[in-house]
Amino acid sequence: MRISADYHTHTTYSDGRTSHEDNVRQAIKLGLTAIGIADHGWGHAFYGIKKDKLTAIKREIDRLKAEYPDIRILLSIEANILGRSGQLDLTEEDFESFDIVQAGYHFGSKPSSFDDVITHLINYLHRLFGLFHQTAVKRNTAALINAIKRYPFHILTHPGDKGPVDIVAVAEASIEHNKMLEINRRHHYMTVEQLKQIKDMDVKLVIGSDAHTLEDIGRVEECIQRVIDSGIDPAKVVNLRTT
């Protein structure tokens, strides 16, 4: 098995080390049919795209689409889920700028309220010391589900990575609102254990490299192994194909 498309790659516009054209040319070299450029949204305090760069980014993607017509080049963004309310760092108008919108919770996201600060703090303490597990699960699950319900994004990135979640509840919301859950190579979520919990659910999954370097584009063998080890039907993974 191999992936047909890698929708989650970063560039120097956020915290990646490659250009848009680097990513496209590498995807072609690997025989992919589509490549997504998904830099961090502007609500990320450290690595977010500068919003005033979006016009230049769109112009560059349009040039590449014309120059490389044999591969689908998708302008995407990895928006930030800011806290328990599920608020994203995108407006309704922002969605119109992208071919695909992805969203995930990141420690670097700028909190929009004091409650968001508390969520960050609880997740830090849980990661460092194992504290507040149930509270973290409730807050993080609410954040993901509320984002799923509120916004028309397409892919929920690495659920559970920065804090524990009830993956069954998240999957149920994703099914209801037609979202895909990502099996992320860089962050190792979703895990085999999570996938086992939802393997009998009618959920759509997608494998993403979350590549920040050229050599990591399309490098998802470990994700494919997680699919195999969990017993997930490969047909549920939208970008997985048998060769």
Salt bridges, closest charged atoms under 4 A:
ASP15 OD1 - HIS10 ND1 3.65
ASP15 OD1 - HIS40 NE2 3.38
ASP15 OD2 - HIS212 NE2 3.02
GLU21 OE1 - ARG63 NH2 2.96
ASP39 OD1 - HIS10 ND1 3.70
GLU60 OE2 - ARG63 NH2 2.86
GLU67 OE1 - ARG63 NH1 2.65
GLU78 OE1 - HIS8 NE2 3.10
GLU78 OE1 - HIS10 NE2 3.35
GLU78 OE1 - HIS40 ND1 3.62
GLU78 OE2 - HIS106 NE2 3.05
GLU78 OE2 - HIS158 NE2 3.22
ASP94 OD1 - LYS51 NZ 3.33
ASP99 OD2 - LYS65 NZ 3.17
ASP115 OD1 - ARG84 NH2 2.68
ASP115 OD1 - ARG139 NH2 3.07
ASP161 OD1 - ARG127 NH2 3.95
ASP161 OD2 - LYS162 NZ 2.31
ASP161 OD2 - HIS187 ND1 3.23
GLU176 OE2 - HIS177 NE2 3.96
GLU182 OE2 - HIS8 ND1 2.70
ASP200 OD1 - LYS199 NZ 3.56
ASP210 OD1 - HIS8 NE2 3.09
ASP210 OD1 - HIS10 NE2 3.01
ASP210 OD2 - HIS187 NE2 3.37
ASP210 OD1 - HIS212 ND1 3.76
ASP216 OD2 - ARG185 NH2 3.06
ASP216 OD1 - ARG219 NH1 2.63
GLU222 OE1 - HIS188 ND1 3.83
GLU222 OE1 - ARG226 NH2 2.56
